[in-house]
Amino acid sequence: MKHDPQWVMLLYLKNLSTFIWRTSMIKVFYDDRCPLCIREINYYKRITPSADIVWRGIDQNINTLEKNGISYIESLKILHVINTEGKLYRGVDAFILIWQQLSGWRWFAKIVKLPVIYHVSKTLYSIFARWRFNQLTHFRIGHQNDHLK
């Protein structure tokens, strides 16, 4: 069976663009039931070119998270980002990776990466994330069942 070269080329370009789309963006997994998280992510979405970041609510991506070694409870506790090479970033490191993609925030990412500020930021984020996890209803339910996992 002979293939029309134009169709073969179109199929190749479609597959290539899909491959580039899937591999050239960071993937952000955020709590899509947290009002504060949604507000922040919506702000980032407004200021980010759509080709730079894939935004994924955790409720719709539990299988993807688990394939990357992230439990549902862990994904509720802190922000997770997967870079273009498939490396996983958590918490402050995840935010730094996001901020590096945002033209108005790159300077902030550089500041937060400074050693003393980085360690203070990680500590403060950990405290905030724990507090947030304990405040929201769907976090409390998950936290009560955490010992079952």
Solvent accessible surface area in square Angstrom, and as a share of the most:
residue,aa,sasa,rsa
1,M,213,0.95
2,K,193,0.82
3,H,115,0.51
4,D,64,0.33
5,P,103,0.65
6,Q,136,0.61
7,W,176,0.62
8,V,75,0.43
9,M,107,0.48
10,L,101,0.50
11,L,109,0.54
12,Y,123,0.47
13,L,89,0.44
14,K,131,0.55
15,N,82,0.42
16,L,67,0.34
17,S,65,0.42
18,T,44,0.26
19,F,128,0.53
20,I,89,0.45
21,W,120,0.42
22,R,144,0.52
23,T,52,0.30
24,S,63,0.41
25,M,4,0.02
26,I,7,0.03
27,K,49,0.21
28,V,0,0.00
29,F,2,0.01
30,Y,27,0.10
31,D,5,0.03
32,D,37,0.19
33,R,118,0.43
34,C,1,0.01
35,P,81,0.51
36,L,76,0.38
37,C,19,0.11
38,I,61,0.31
39,R,155,0.57
40,E,59,0.26
41,I,6,0.03
42,N,62,0.32
43,Y,78,0.30
44,Y,5,0.02
45,K,82,0.35
46,R,176,0.64
47,I,69,0.35
48,T,14,0.08
49,P,82,0.51
50,S,104,0.67
51,A,71,0.55
52,D,45,0.23
53,I,5,0.02
54,V,11,0.06
55,W,41,0.14
56,R,81,0.30
57,G,10,0.10
58,I,0,0.00
59,D,41,0.21
60,Q,152,0.67
61,N,25,0.13
62,I,61,0.31
63,N,107,0.55
64,T,52,0.30
65,L,1,0.00
66,E,93,0.42
67,K,172,0.73
68,N,59,0.30
69,G,61,0.59
70,I,2,0.01
71,S,45,0.29
72,Y,39,0.15
73,I,9,0.04
74,E,54,0.24
75,S,3,0.02
76,L,1,0.01
77,K,55,0.23
78,I,35,0.18
79,L,15,0.07
80,H,0,0.00
81,V,0,0.00
82,I,13,0.07
83,N,18,0.09
84,T,57,0.33
85,E,142,0.64
86,G,47,0.45
87,K,117,0.50
88,L,44,0.22
89,Y,50,0.19
90,R,98,0.36
91,G,6,0.05
92,V,11,0.06
93,D,42,0.22
94,A,0,0.00
95,F,27,0.11
96,I,11,0.06
97,L,21,0.11
98,I,0,0.00
99,W,28,0.10
100,Q,61,0.27
101,Q,48,0.21
102,L,1,0.00
103,S,88,0.57
104,G,49,0.47
105,W,66,0.23
106,R,111,0.41
107,W,151,0.53
108,F,63,0.26
109,A,0,0.00
110,K,144,0.61
111,I,68,0.35
112,V,6,0.04
113,K,106,0.45
114,L,96,0.48
115,P,93,0.59
116,V,114,0.65
117,I,69,0.35
118,Y,46,0.17
119,H,117,0.52
120,V,80,0.46
121,S,25,0.16
122,K,84,0.36
123,T,77,0.45
124,L,108,0.54
125,Y,38,0.14
126,S,47,0.31
127,I,95,0.48
128,F,81,0.34
129,A,5,0.04
130,R,143,0.52
131,W,138,0.48
132,R,20,0.07
133,F,6,0.02
134,N,63,0.32
135,Q,82,0.36
136,L,45,0.22
137,T,88,0.51
138,H,24,0.11
139,F,0,0.00
140,R,114,0.42
141,I,101,0.51
142,G,8,0.08
143,H,90,0.40
144,Q,123,0.54
145,N,67,0.34
146,D,45,0.23
147,H,144,0.64
148,L,127,0.63
149,K,150,0.64
